[in-house]
Amino acid sequence: MAWLLDKSSEVLLKNLIINISFCRINHSILKDIDWSRLTEALSAHVLCKSTCVELRLLDIQPLGVEALRENDGFMNLASRGVVVSYVS
């Protein structure tokens, strides 16, 4: 993640898959996570470097999915070309 957030990174990737596990995370805090830096970093790879980016959310409960859908920063991921998938 630190590498992605480093704007000086010049590595070109064709495919980037990020797995984030939400096991035992209370859904109420998911509404308040600031996804803006990750959104900017990932969209820079999608737009400028033509990388196919997929964010896989593992072990997330339906309430967690609903909480993320209420988070504007998270919803910007999909609008910037990042494929988001939910894996239980």
Secondary structure, 3 states (H helix, E strand, C coil): CHHHHCCCCCCCCCEEEEEEECCCCCHHHHCCCCCHHHHHHHHHHHHHCCCEEEEEEECCCHHHHHHHHCCHHHHHHHHCCCEEEEEC
